[in-house]
Amino acid sequence: MFSFENLKIDLLAIKDDPVELSLLLDDEYFQGLDDAEIQSGKVNASLSIRKAVDGEFAFTLRIEGVVTVTCDLCLDDMEQPVEGESSFIIRLGQEGGTEDDIIVVDENDGVLDTAWLIYETIALAIPIKHVHAPGKCNAAMTEKLQELSATRSGDGVAENEIDPRWAKLQQLSQNK
């Protein structure tokens, strides 16, 4: 079972040396997050937190790996490579919250939970359109999609037959 305690960082314990963490996030990580759309993958995450100025910390996160997503065409699962980097400023304050690229952590608690920060960085690294490489989609689904697309694009009009509305316009343009 994945321990989410490893993703909680005590900011009050950070002195002058930066904190560096390297993690391998697998299916247990993704399945352990509530409401996560991504349910499986294998991603290497590198975290770096260093003390900047009074009550502020510079946080950098790098991710690289693969996640399993649904192909937009055939609806089968596919592996999608992900790679990305995020940087934030962490500030100790009265109440926790987020403003732009600044994350405010309650100064009384002083603990930064990075579980969702990592997940959001992974999710943002997934391209909007995810499709199998050519020839790798589910053949039956691709065939059905082509069949339905061809039927729908014809709308019952033969390919050489001209819509009567356009035929009248064509006659007008030829009479000039």
C-alpha positions as CSV (number, residue, x, y, z in Angstrom):
1,M,0.0,0.0,0.0
2,F,1.3,3.5,-0.9
3,S,2.1,5.7,2.1
4,F,0.8,9.2,1.6
5,E,2.7,10.2,4.7
6,N,5.9,10.3,2.5
7,L,4.2,13.2,0.5
8,K,3.7,15.4,3.6
9,I,6.6,17.8,4.1
10,D,7.1,19.7,7.4
11,L,8.1,23.2,6.3
12,L,9.0,24.3,9.8
13,A,11.7,21.6,9.9
14,I,13.5,23.0,6.8
15,K,16.5,25.0,7.6
16,D,19.2,26.1,5.0
17,D,19.6,22.8,3.1
18,P,17.0,22.1,0.4
19,V,14.8,19.0,0.8
20,E,15.1,16.6,-2.2
21,L,12.7,13.7,-2.6
22,S,12.5,11.1,-5.4
23,L,9.4,9.0,-5.6
24,L,8.1,6.2,-7.8
25,L,4.3,6.6,-8.1
26,D,2.5,3.5,-9.3
27,D,-1.1,2.2,-9.4
28,E,-1.4,2.3,-5.6
29,Y,-0.7,6.0,-5.6
30,F,-3.3,6.8,-8.3
31,Q,-5.9,4.5,-6.7
32,G,-5.3,5.9,-3.3
33,L,-6.3,9.4,-4.3
34,D,-10.0,10.2,-3.9
35,D,-11.8,11.4,-7.1
36,A,-8.7,10.9,-9.3
37,E,-9.5,10.3,-13.0
38,I,-6.2,8.6,-13.7
39,Q,-6.2,5.2,-12.0
40,S,-2.9,3.6,-13.1
41,G,0.6,4.5,-14.3
42,K,4.2,4.6,-13.3
43,V,5.7,8.0,-12.8
44,N,9.0,9.2,-11.3
45,A,8.5,12.4,-9.4
46,S,11.4,14.6,-8.1
47,L,10.6,17.3,-5.5
48,S,12.8,20.0,-4.3
49,I,11.9,22.5,-1.6
50,R,14.3,25.2,-0.4
51,K,13.9,28.0,2.0
52,A,13.7,31.4,0.2
53,V,12.9,34.4,2.3
54,D,11.1,34.7,5.7
55,G,8.2,32.3,5.6
56,E,8.5,31.5,2.0
57,F,9.8,28.4,0.2
58,A,10.6,27.6,-3.5
59,F,9.0,24.3,-4.5
60,T,9.9,22.6,-7.8
61,L,8.4,19.4,-9.1
62,R,9.5,17.3,-12.1
63,I,7.6,14.3,-13.3
64,E,8.4,11.7,-16.0
65,G,6.7,8.4,-16.8
66,V,3.6,6.9,-18.3
67,V,-0.1,6.9,-17.2
68,T,-3.0,4.8,-18.5
69,V,-5.7,6.8,-20.2
70,T,-8.6,6.1,-22.5
71,C,-8.0,6.4,-26.3
72,D,-10.3,9.1,-27.7
73,L,-11.0,7.0,-30.8
74,C,-11.4,3.4,-29.8
75,L,-12.0,3.8,-26.1
76,D,-9.4,1.2,-25.2
77,D,-6.8,1.9,-22.5
78,M,-3.5,3.2,-23.7
79,E,-0.2,4.2,-22.2
80,Q,0.4,8.0,-22.5
81,P,3.9,9.3,-21.8
82,V,4.0,12.3,-19.4
83,E,6.7,14.7,-18.7
84,G,6.5,18.1,-17.0
85,E,7.8,20.5,-14.4
86,S,5.9,22.9,-12.0
87,S,7.2,25.6,-9.7
88,F,5.4,27.2,-6.8
89,I,6.1,29.6,-4.0
90,I,5.0,28.2,-0.6
91,R,4.2,30.8,2.0
92,L,3.4,30.3,5.7
93,G,0.3,32.2,6.7
94,Q,-2.8,32.4,8.8
95,E,-5.0,30.3,6.6
96,G,-4.3,27.7,4.0
97,G,-5.2,28.4,0.4
98,T,-3.9,29.2,-3.1
99,E,-3.4,32.4,-4.9
100,D,-1.9,32.3,-8.5
101,D,1.4,30.3,-8.1
102,I,1.5,30.9,-4.4
103,I,0.4,28.2,-2.0
104,V,-0.4,29.3,1.6
105,V,0.1,26.7,4.3
106,D,-1.2,27.3,7.8
107,E,1.7,28.5,9.9
108,N,0.5,26.7,13.0
109,D,0.5,23.3,11.1
110,G,3.4,24.0,8.7
111,V,2.9,20.7,6.8
112,L,2.6,20.8,3.0
113,D,0.7,17.8,1.5
114,T,2.1,17.4,-2.0
115,A,-0.1,14.4,-3.1
116,W,-2.6,16.6,-5.1
117,L,0.2,19.0,-6.4
118,I,1.9,16.0,-7.9
119,Y,-1.3,14.5,-9.3
120,E,-2.3,17.9,-10.9
121,T,1.1,18.2,-12.5
122,I,0.7,14.7,-14.0
123,A,-2.8,15.5,-15.2
124,L,-1.7,18.7,-16.8
125,A,1.1,16.9,-18.7
126,I,-1.4,14.7,-20.5
127,P,-2.2,16.0,-24.0
128,I,-5.8,17.1,-24.6
129,K,-6.1,14.5,-27.4
130,H,-4.9,11.0,-26.7
131,V,-5.0,8.5,-29.5
132,H,-3.1,5.2,-30.1
133,A,-0.3,5.2,-32.7
134,P,-1.6,4.5,-36.2
135,G,-2.7,0.9,-36.5
136,K,-2.8,0.3,-32.8
137,C,-6.5,1.2,-32.1
138,N,-9.1,-1.5,-31.5
139,A,-9.8,-2.8,-35.1
140,A,-13.5,-3.6,-34.5
141,M,-14.1,-0.2,-33.0
142,T,-12.2,1.7,-35.7
143,E,-14.2,-0.2,-38.4
144,K,-17.5,0.6,-36.8
145,L,-16.5,4.3,-36.4
146,Q,-15.6,4.5,-40.1
147,E,-18.8,2.9,-41.0
148,L,-20.9,5.3,-39.0
149,S,-18.9,8.3,-40.1
150,A,-19.4,7.4,-43.8
151,T,-23.1,6.9,-43.3
152,R,-23.5,10.1,-41.4
153,S,-21.4,12.3,-43.7
154,G,-23.6,11.2,-46.7
155,D,-26.9,12.1,-45.1
156,G,-28.7,10.1,-47.8
157,V,-27.5,12.3,-50.7
158,A,-25.6,10.4,-53.4
159,E,-22.0,11.6,-53.9
160,N,-22.5,12.9,-57.4
161,E,-26.0,14.3,-56.8
162,I,-26.0,18.1,-56.0
163,D,-28.3,19.5,-53.3
164,P,-31.2,21.3,-55.2
165,R,-30.5,24.5,-53.3
166,W,-26.9,24.6,-54.6
167,A,-28.0,23.5,-58.1
168,K,-30.1,26.6,-58.5
169,L,-27.1,28.8,-57.4
170,Q,-24.9,27.0,-59.9
171,Q,-27.4,27.7,-62.7
172,L,-27.4,31.4,-61.8
173,S,-23.6,31.6,-61.8
174,Q,-23.4,29.8,-65.3
175,N,-25.9,32.3,-66.8
176,K,-23.6,35.2,-66.3
